[in-house]
Amino acid sequence: MESINGILPVVQSGLGSLAAYLAAHVILCLLPAFFTAGALMTLLPKEAITRYLGKDAPKWISYPASALGGFVLAVCSCTIMPLFASIYKKGAGLGPAITFLFVGPAVNILAISFTGVQIGLDIALARIILSLIFGIIIGLLMERIFRREEAARVAASSALFSKSGKIPGRNLALFALLVSILIIGTLQIPFLTDSMFDISIPSDWGKTLQSWLEKFIPANPDLGIEGVSVQGIFLVGLLVLITAGAFKGFGNVDSEITGWTIASLILIVLTLLFASMPVTVNSNHLTLGFTGRFAIELIFILAIWALAKNKFSTREVGLWLWETWRFVRQIMPLLLAGVFGAGMARGLIPANWIEMLAGRNTIWANLVGVLFGVFMYFPTLVEVPVAQTFLSLGMHRGPLLAYLLADPELSVQSVLITNTVIGKKKTAVYVILVIIFSTLSGWIFGMLIT
């Protein structure tokens, strides 16, 4: 009986993190981000990015292009490796290719948006800015160190680096609308969050349900575990319905858009709009607030629907939805498992361990964060709830940033793959440079916020 009583709080901690994550973070953050990533992968010609990475391209063009390439291609730590191998073997300079390899996972649109919502805008911005700066420096150093070997490397430029790859205006308009929805969903300003008007719905069960949720999945502010609201549990239910419909409607959407596809899209729209409405539970009624976020998202969603219907073929829309679904299937199962596991870890890991190793912003503490990323790799986005766990247990935000930068770059599998592409010598130097600059990034950020 005692063992059950000891396990129950840990499981409740995991369930609380998972339920709060699904309700509070997935809807307004990851749903738009998945659609944006799918559109970038499908509708953005890769030639429009990689043509600037050729070894003969001017540095003032090739390095900024390689640094920004990961963002526009929505690459994560698992998909960056084949792209890196491809552009390097087909003619990219070592420096730009290394910059692309380092920066890509750090500025992944999914990871950045999730980091900003779950951990804080300061970490998200620092992750972008410092990874861009130090990614370019690492690339320049690699090019300088191995300039003789690179001069001897003969690689004919292919069509990948041609002058083609213009981005159609309709695609740019779609990207702008999708990114706007993502930004509107994460901004916390009065115009977006305050209700313009309210609607009350009679409800005798709302208060009872809220009391049950607080008992079954209790909040724990000391560990950073959010509670689950009535609105949150309904949003989780809507996500379950969306998932069921998506398996039917998105599985072969690249070849056919069915009624299941339309039904799933309608559910997604309704879920986004419902998530933008503040819901207040009173003794005998629920109050729904209609906010500026609700109005703007509705306008943008209608604009996306009109653009997709009138400017894109059914085939193009199908490929976009299929690529979005591929992202969801690839990332979400691991992400949910990671969130649940990280939530349980909050109840198991003694806070004094984290405070002792990384509770202050020292070079040693930042190095600990980097080395943790080497041996404890987590898939894209899973590192964010893990980082939030360590933050709640006392880790300083400097070492936290160092971990987030190093995790996708220095995992054992990433190092092994890099070695097969550029060789042992270059890989060893790259690993050393990443350790140094990830540690410096965390230390510099820690000093700035202090």
C-alpha positions in Angstrom: 0.0 0.0 0.0 2.9 2.3 0.9 4.5 1.7 -2.5 1.3 2.6 -4.3 1.0 5.8 -2.3 4.5 6.6 -3.2 4.0 6.0 -6.9 0.7 7.8 -7.2 2.0 11.3 -6.7 4.7 10.6 -9.4 2.1 9.4 -11.9 -0.2 12.3 -11.1 2.8 14.6 -11.7 3.2 13.0 -15.1 -0.5 13.2 -15.9 -0.7 16.8 -14.8 2.2 17.8 -17.0 0.7 15.9 -20.0 -2.8 17.2 -19.6 -1.7 20.8 -19.1 0.7 20.6 -22.0 -2.0 19.3 -24.4 -4.5 21.9 -23.3 -2.4 24.9 -22.9 0.5 24.5 -25.4 -0.4 22.2 -28.2 -3.4 24.1 -29.5 -2.3 27.7 -30.1 1.4 26.8 -30.5 2.0 23.4 -32.1 -1.0 23.1 -34.3 -0.2 26.2 -36.4 3.5 25.3 -36.2 2.9 21.8 -37.7 0.9 23.3 -40.6 3.6 25.9 -41.1 6.3 23.3 -41.1 4.4 21.2 -43.6 3.9 24.1 -45.9 7.6 25.0 -45.8 8.6 21.5 -46.6 6.1 21.1 -49.4 5.8 24.5 -51.1 9.2 26.1 -50.7 11.7 25.1 -53.4 14.8 23.8 -51.7 16.8 25.3 -54.5 15.8 28.8 -53.3 17.9 28.1 -50.2 20.6 25.7 -51.1 21.7 27.6 -54.2 23.4 30.1 -51.9 25.5 27.5 -50.1 27.9 26.7 -52.9 31.6 26.8 -52.1 32.1 29.7 -54.6 29.3 31.9 -53.2 30.4 35.1 -51.3 30.7 34.6 -47.6 28.3 37.5 -46.9 25.7 35.5 -48.8 26.5 31.8 -48.0 26.8 32.1 -44.2 23.6 34.1 -43.6 21.8 31.8 -46.1 23.0 28.7 -44.4 22.2 30.0 -40.9 18.6 30.9 -42.0 18.2 27.7 -44.1 17.2 25.6 -41.1 14.4 27.9 -40.1 12.8 28.1 -43.5 13.2 24.4 -44.2 11.8 23.5 -40.7 14.6 21.0 -40.1 15.0 19.1 -36.9 17.9 17.2 -35.4 16.9 14.0 -37.3 16.2 15.5 -40.7 19.2 17.9 -40.7 21.7 15.1 -41.2 20.6 13.9 -44.6 20.3 17.5 -45.8 23.7 18.3 -44.5 25.2 15.3 -46.2 23.5 16.1 -49.4 24.5 19.7 -49.7 28.1 19.0 -48.6 28.6 16.2 -51.1 27.0 18.1 -53.9 29.2 21.2 -53.6 28.5 23.2 -50.5 31.5 24.7 -48.8 32.5 23.1 -45.5 31.9 26.3 -43.6 28.3 27.0 -44.8 27.4 23.3 -44.5 28.7 23.2 -40.9 26.8 26.4 -40.1 23.6 24.9 -41.5 24.2 21.7 -39.5 24.6 23.7 -36.2 21.9 26.3 -36.6 19.2 24.2 -38.3 17.9 22.3 -35.3 18.3 25.3 -33.0 16.0 27.6 -35.1 13.5 24.9 -36.0 10.2 26.7 -36.2 8.5 24.0 -34.0 11.2 24.0 -31.4 11.4 27.8 -31.2 7.7 28.4 -30.9 7.4 25.6 -28.3 10.4 27.0 -26.3 8.9 30.5 -26.3 5.5 29.2 -25.0 6.7 26.7 -22.5 9.9 28.2 -21.1 10.0 31.8 -22.0 10.5 34.3 -24.8 14.0 35.2 -23.5 15.3 31.6 -24.0 13.6 31.4 -27.4 15.2 34.6 -28.6 18.6 33.8 -27.1 18.4 30.3 -28.8 17.9 32.0 -32.1 20.4 34.9 -31.8 23.3 33.1 -30.1 23.0 30.0 -32.3 23.1 32.2 -35.4 26.1 34.1 -34.3 28.1 31.2 -33.0 27.0 28.9 -35.8 28.5 31.3 -38.3 31.7 31.6 -36.2 32.0 27.8 -36.0 31.5 27.5 -39.8 34.2 30.2 -40.5 36.6 28.5 -38.1 36.1 25.1 -39.7 36.6 26.6 -43.1 39.8 28.3 -42.0 41.2 25.3 -40.2 40.6 22.9 -43.1 41.2 25.4 -45.9 43.9 23.2 -47.6 41.8 20.0 -47.5 38.8 21.9 -48.8 40.7 23.4 -51.6 41.6 19.9 -52.8 38.0 18.7 -52.6 36.6 18.6 -56.1 32.9 18.7 -56.3 31.0 19.8 -59.3 28.1 22.1 -58.6 24.8 20.5 -59.4 21.3 21.7 -60.1 20.9 22.0 -56.3 23.0 25.2 -56.5 21.5 26.5 -59.7 20.1 30.0 -60.0 16.5 28.7 -60.1 14.1 28.2 -57.2 12.0 31.4 -57.2 9.3 31.4 -54.6 5.8 32.1 -56.0 3.9 35.0 -54.5 1.0 32.8 -53.4 3.4 30.6 -51.4 4.8 33.6 -49.7 1.3 34.8 -48.8 0.4 31.4 -47.4 3.6 31.4 -45.3 2.9 34.9 -44.0 -0.7 33.9 -42.9 0.5 30.7 -41.2 3.3 32.4 -39.3 0.9 35.3 -38.3 -1.5 32.7 -36.8 1.4 31.2 -34.9 2.5 34.6 -33.6 -1.0 35.7 -32.7 -1.5 32.4 -30.8 1.5 32.9 -28.6 1.5 36.7 -27.9 0.2 37.7 -24.5 -1.1 41.3 -24.9 -4.4 42.8 -23.6 -5.9 43.3 -27.0 -5.5 39.6 -27.8 -6.3 38.1 -24.4 -9.1 40.4 -23.0 -12.7 39.6 -23.8 -14.6 42.0 -26.1 -17.9 40.4 -25.0 -19.0 37.4 -23.0 -21.6 34.7 -23.4 -22.9 32.7 -20.4 -24.0 29.1 -20.7 -26.1 27.4 -17.9 -24.0 24.7 -16.3 -24.6 22.8 -13.0 -21.8 20.4 -13.7 -18.9 22.8 -14.4 -17.9 23.4 -10.8 -18.2 19.7 -10.0 -16.0 18.8 -12.9 -13.4 21.4 -12.0 -13.2 20.2 -8.4 -12.7 16.6 -9.7 -9.9 17.7 -12.0 -8.2 19.6 -9.2 -8.3 16.5 -7.1 -7.3 13.9 -9.7 -4.7 16.0 -11.5 -3.5 18.5 -8.8 -1.4 21.5 -9.7 2.0 22.0 -8.1 3.4 25.5 -8.6 6.6 24.6 -6.8 7.4 22.0 -9.5 6.0 24.1 -12.3 3.1 21.7 -12.9 0.0 23.5 -14.1 -3.5 22.5 -13.2 -6.2 21.3 -15.8 -9.3 23.4 -16.3 -12.7 22.5 -17.7 -11.8 24.2 -20.9 -8.5 22.2 -20.9 -10.2 18.8 -20.6 -12.6 19.7 -23.5 -9.6 20.7 -25.6 -7.9 17.4 -24.9 -11.1 15.7 -26.0 -11.1 17.7 -29.2 -7.5 16.7 -29.8 -8.5 13.0 -29.5 -11.3 13.5 -32.0 -8.9 15.3 -34.4 -6.4 12.5 -34.1 -9.1 9.9 -34.9 -10.3 11.8 -37.9 -6.8 12.5 -39.1 -5.9 8.8 -39.3 -8.9 8.4 -41.6 -8.6 11.7 -43.5 -4.8 12.4 -43.7 -3.3 9.0 -44.2 -3.7 9.2 -48.0 -4.4 12.9 -48.4 -1.6 13.3 -50.9 -3.7 11.3 -53.4 -7.2 12.1 -52.3 -9.0 14.6 -50.1 -12.0 12.9 -48.5 -14.9 13.8 -46.2 -12.8 12.7 -43.3 -10.1 15.2 -44.3 -12.7 18.0 -44.4 -14.2 17.0 -41.0 -10.7 16.9 -39.4 -9.9 20.3 -40.7 -13.2 21.7 -39.4 -12.4 20.2 -36.0 -9.0 21.8 -36.0 -10.4 25.2 -36.8 -13.0 24.9 -34.1 -10.4 23.7 -31.6 -8.1 26.7 -32.4 -11.0 29.1 -32.0 -12.2 27.5 -28.7 -8.6 27.6 -27.4 -8.5 31.4 -28.0 -11.6 31.9 -25.8 -11.1 32.4 -22.0 -13.6 30.1 -20.1 -14.7 30.9 -16.6 -16.4 28.3 -14.4 -19.0 29.7 -12.0 -21.4 27.9 -9.6 -24.2 27.5 -12.2 -22.9 28.6 -15.5 -19.8 28.8 -17.9 -18.7 32.2 -19.3 -17.1 32.2 -22.8 -15.1 35.2 -23.7 -14.6 36.4 -27.3 -11.2 38.0 -27.6 -9.2 39.9 -30.2 -7.2 36.7 -30.7 -10.5 34.9 -31.6 -11.4 37.5 -34.2 -8.0 37.7 -35.8 -7.4 34.0 -36.0 -10.9 33.6 -37.6 -10.0 36.2 -40.3 -6.6 34.6 -41.0 -8.1 31.1 -41.2 -10.7 32.2 -43.7 -8.0 33.9 -45.7 -5.9 30.7 -45.7 -9.0 28.7 -46.9 -9.7 31.1 -49.7 -6.1 31.2 -50.8 -5.8 27.4 -50.8 -9.1 27.0 -52.7 -8.4 29.5 -55.4 -4.6 29.6 -55.8 -3.5 26.0 -55.1 -4.3 22.8 -56.8 -5.9 19.9 -54.9 -2.7 18.0 -55.3 -0.6 20.7 -53.7 -3.0 21.1 -50.8 -3.0 17.3 -50.3 0.8 17.2 -50.3 0.8 20.0 -47.8 -1.6 18.3 -45.4 0.2 15.0 -45.8 3.6 16.6 -44.9 1.9 18.2 -41.9 0.5 14.8 -40.8 4.0 13.3 -41.3 5.4 15.8 -38.8 2.7 15.0 -36.3 3.1 11.3 -36.5 6.9 11.6 -36.3 7.1 14.0 -33.4 4.0 13.8 -31.3 4.3 10.2 -29.9 7.8 10.8 -28.7 6.9 14.3 -27.5 3.9 13.1 -25.4 6.1 10.3 -23.9 8.8 12.9 -23.1 6.3 15.3 -21.5 4.9 12.5 -19.3 8.3 11.2 -18.4 9.6 14.7 -17.6 6.6 15.4 -15.4 7.3 12.2 -13.4 10.9 13.1 -13.1 10.0 16.4 -11.4 8.7 14.3 -8.5 11.8 12.0 -8.4 14.9 14.2 -9.0 16.1 15.9 -5.8 16.2 19.6 -6.5 19.5 20.0 -4.6 21.3 17.9 -7.2 20.3 20.3 -10.0 21.1 23.3 -7.9 24.5 21.9 -6.9 25.5 21.1 -10.5 23.9 23.9 -12.5 22.2 26.3 -10.2 24.6 29.1 -10.9 25.8 30.7 -14.1 29.4 29.5 -14.1 31.5 28.0 -16.9 31.5 24.7 -15.2 27.7 24.7 -14.8 27.2 25.6 -18.5 29.6 22.8 -19.4 27.5 20.4 -17.4 24.5 21.4 -19.4 26.4 20.8 -22.6 27.6 17.4 -21.6 24.2 16.4 -20.5 23.1 17.1 -24.1 25.8 14.7 -25.3 24.8 11.7 -23.4 21.0 12.3 -22.9 19.7 13.1 -26.4 16.0 13.7 -26.7 14.1 14.0 -30.0 13.0 17.4 -31.3 10.7 19.2 -28.9 11.1 16.6 -26.2 14.1 18.5 -25.0 11.8 21.4 -24.2 9.7 19.8 -21.4 12.9 18.1 -20.1 14.5 21.6 -19.9 11.4 22.9 -18.2 11.8 20.1 -15.7 15.4 21.1 -14.8 14.4 24.8 -14.7 11.7 24.0 -12.1 14.3 22.0 -10.1 16.7 24.9 -9.8 18.8 25.0 -13.0 20.0 28.5 -14.0 18.7 29.8 -17.3 22.3 30.1 -18.6 23.1 26.3 -18.4 19.6 25.6 -19.6 20.3 27.4 -22.8 23.7 25.6 -23.1 21.8 22.3 -22.9 19.2 23.3 -25.5 21.9 24.3 -28.0 24.0 21.2 -27.5 21.3 18.5 -27.2 20.6 18.1 -31.0 24.2 18.8 -32.1 26.3 16.5 -29.9 24.1 13.4 -29.4 26.0 10.2 -30.1 24.1 9.4 -33.2 24.5 12.9 -34.7 28.3 12.7 -34.1 28.5 9.3 -35.7 26.6 10.5 -38.8 28.7 13.6 -39.1 31.8 11.5 -38.9 30.7 9.4 -42.0 30.2 12.6 -44.0 33.2 14.8 -43.2 35.6 12.3 -41.5 37.0 11.8 -38.0 39.4 14.8 -38.0 36.8 17.4 -39.0 34.2 15.8 -36.7 36.5 15.9 -33.7 37.2 19.6 -34.3 33.5 20.3 -34.9 32.5 18.6 -31.6 35.2 20.6 -29.6 34.0 23.9 -31.2 30.3 23.1 -30.4 31.2 22.3 -26.8 33.1 25.6 -26.4 30.6 27.8 -28.1 27.5 26.2 -26.5 29.1 26.7 -23.1 30.0 30.3 -23.9 26.4 30.9 -25.2 24.9 29.8 -21.9 27.4 31.7 -19.9 26.9 34.9 -21.9 23.1 34.6 -21.7 23.3 34.0 -18.0 25.4 37.1 -17.4 23.0 39.2 -19.5 19.9 38.2 -17.7 21.6 38.5 -14.3 
